[in-house]
């Protein structure tokens, strides 16, 4: 069991999932040093009293940045990108249309691809012992993902090379992790999205995050 030490300067809890991958990736994009606590979901490590005091929802990832604690992968990506990576353009400037567009894509990706599609598939395949088999729900979720992936496809084809245009942002981290998860589940993606992944995944920060996201 990993020791809980909230007084440490910067700790990232969680590993082994696409959502924890996002948090590790943004830390590497901005070059932040941090302490890994690679606890996993449904291992009992998130249900301890000590971890529950850090995050009452008992979910990962969790970022402790000094006295500040933040949960939810999209929030962590946005916070780290804005606080430590603004000069790199990872979060568009406040009070701009680009920032509004960034939020639009974050909400879209987390809802339409992650929650309404990928997680539904995972619940009724990988976690069917808990949530039960639901082939119709899985089929509907796959169709949902394919449909909404076309929305992303058209945007990238018209605006690319990144989801907001010329600059790589935290929204690309969210998008990439969703698309990689889809491909791992055998969901066919349009060529534009496949090419997008071929440009993004060689990034040094992505490759470093792959290593840090291992649940060991």
C-alpha positions in Angstrom: 0.0 0.0 0.0 1.3 3.4 -0.9 1.8 5.8 2.0 -0.3 9.0 1.9 1.8 12.1 2.5 -0.2 15.2 1.5 2.5 17.5 2.7 4.8 16.6 -0.2 5.2 19.5 -2.7 3.7 17.9 -5.8 2.2 14.4 -6.0 0.2 12.8 -8.8 -2.0 9.9 -7.7 -3.0 7.2 -10.1 -1.7 5.2 -13.0 -2.9 2.6 -15.5 -5.9 4.3 -17.2 -6.4 6.8 -20.0 -7.5 9.4 -17.5 -4.4 9.1 -15.4 -2.4 9.2 -18.6 -3.7 12.7 -19.3 -2.4 13.9 -16.0 1.0 12.4 -16.4 1.2 13.8 -19.9 0.5 17.4 -19.0 3.1 17.3 -16.2 5.7 16.3 -18.8 4.6 18.8 -21.3 5.4 21.6 -18.9 8.5 19.9 -17.5 7.2 19.7 -13.9 8.9 17.3 -11.4 6.5 15.4 -9.3 6.2 12.3 -7.1 4.3 9.4 -8.6 1.8 7.5 -6.6 0.7 4.8 -9.1 -2.3 3.5 -7.3 -4.9 1.8 -9.4 -8.7 1.8 -9.6 -10.5 -1.1 -7.9 -7.4 -2.3 -6.1 -8.5 -1.1 -2.7 -5.9 1.7 -2.7 -8.5 4.4 -3.5 -10.9 3.1 -0.8 -8.6 3.7 2.2 -9.5 6.3 4.8 -6.3 8.2 4.1 -6.9 8.5 0.3 -10.6 9.2 0.8 -9.6 12.3 2.9 -7.7 13.5 -0.2 -10.5 12.7 -2.7 -13.9 11.7 -1.2 -15.0 10.4 -4.6 -12.2 7.7 -4.3 -11.2 8.3 -7.9 -8.0 8.8 -9.8 -6.2 10.9 -11.0 -5.6 13.4 -8.2 -3.0 16.1 -8.2 -1.6 17.6 -5.0 0.2 20.8 -5.8 1.4 22.0 -2.4 -1.7 22.9 -0.4 -3.9 22.7 -3.5 -5.7 19.4 -4.4 -7.4 18.9 -7.7 -9.3 16.0 -9.2 -10.8 15.2 -12.6 -8.3 14.7 -15.5 -9.6 17.5 -17.7 -9.4 19.9 -14.8 -5.9 18.8 -14.0 -4.8 19.2 -17.6 -6.4 22.7 -17.7 -4.9 23.8 -14.4 -1.4 22.6 -15.1 -1.5 23.9 -18.7 -2.6 27.3 -17.5 -0.5 27.6 -14.4 2.8 26.2 -15.7 2.4 26.1 -19.5 0.7 29.3 -20.5 3.9 30.5 -22.3 3.9 27.3 -24.3 0.3 27.9 -25.4 -1.1 24.9 -23.7 -4.1 27.0 -22.5 -5.3 29.9 -24.6 -5.3 33.3 -23.0 -8.3 34.1 -20.7 -11.3 36.2 -22.0 -10.6 35.1 -25.6 -12.6 33.2 -28.1 -9.8 30.7 -28.3 -10.3 30.0 -24.5 -14.0 29.6 -25.0 -13.3 27.2 -27.9 -10.9 25.3 -25.7 -13.6 24.8 -23.1 -16.1 23.7 -25.7 -13.8 21.0 -26.9 -12.9 19.8 -23.4 -16.6 19.5 -22.5 -17.4 17.8 -25.8 -14.6 15.3 -25.5 -15.2 14.4 -21.9 -19.0 14.0 -22.5 -19.5 12.7 -26.0 -16.4 10.5 -26.4 -15.3 9.7 -22.9 -18.4 9.4 -20.7 -21.1 8.6 -23.2 -19.1 6.2 -25.3 -15.8 4.9 -24.1 -16.8 4.5 -20.4 -20.1 2.8 -21.3 -18.1 0.3 -23.4 -15.6 -0.3 -20.6 -18.4 -0.8 -18.0 -20.1 -3.5 -19.9 -17.0 -5.3 -21.3 -13.9 -4.9 -19.0 -16.1 -4.4 -15.9 -19.1 -6.6 -16.8 -18.6 -8.6 -13.6 -19.6 -5.4 -11.7 -22.0 -3.7 -14.1 -23.3 -6.6 -16.1 -23.3 -7.4 -19.8 -25.3 -5.0 -22.0 -24.6 -5.7 -25.6 -27.1 -3.2 -26.9 -25.6 -0.4 -24.7 -22.1 -1.3 -26.0 -23.3 -1.3 -29.6 -25.0 2.1 -29.1 -21.9 3.5 -27.4 -19.7 2.4 -30.3 -22.0 4.0 -32.8 -22.1 7.2 -30.7 -18.3 7.3 -30.7 -18.1 6.8 -34.4 -20.6 9.5 -35.0 -19.0 12.1 -32.8 -15.5 11.2 -34.1 -16.7 12.5 -37.4 -17.4 15.9 -35.8 -13.7 15.9 -34.7 -12.6 14.6 -38.1 -14.3 17.5 -39.9 -12.8 20.1 -37.6 -9.3 18.8 -37.9 -9.6 18.5 -41.6 -10.7 22.1 -41.9 -8.7 23.7 -39.1 -5.7 21.4 -38.2 -3.1 20.3 -37.4 -4.5 20.5 -33.8 -8.0 20.7 -32.5 -7.8 24.4 -31.9 -5.8 25.1 -35.1 -2.1 25.8 -35.2 -1.3 25.4 -31.5 -1.1 22.2 -29.4 -3.2 22.6 -26.2 -4.5 20.6 -23.4 -7.5 19.8 -25.5 -5.3 17.7 -27.7 -4.2 15.7 -24.7 -7.9 14.8 -24.0 -8.6 14.1 -27.6 -5.5 11.9 -28.1 -6.3 9.7 -25.1 -9.8 9.2 -26.3 -8.8 8.3 -29.8 -6.1 5.9 -28.6 -8.7 4.2 -26.4 -11.0 3.9 -29.3 -8.4 2.3 -31.5 -7.5 -0.2 -28.8 -11.1 -1.3 -28.8 -11.1 -1.9 -32.5 -13.1 1.1 -33.4 -12.2 2.3 -36.9 -11.3 6.0 -37.2 -11.2 8.2 -40.2 -7.8 8.7 -41.9 -7.6 12.3 -40.6 -7.7 11.1 -37.0 -5.3 8.3 -37.6 -2.8 10.7 -39.1 -3.4 13.1 -36.2 -2.4 10.4 -33.8 0.7 9.6 -35.8 1.7 13.2 -35.4 0.9 13.5 -31.7 2.0 10.3 -30.1 5.7 10.6 -30.9 5.9 13.7 -28.7 8.5 13.3 -26.1 6.1 14.2 -23.3 3.6 11.6 -24.5 6.3 8.9 -24.5 7.5 9.9 -21.1 3.9 9.8 -19.7 3.5 6.3 -21.1 6.3 5.1 -18.8 5.0 7.0 -15.8 1.5 5.8 -16.3 2.5 2.2 -15.8 0.8 0.9 -12.6 4.0 -0.3 -10.8 
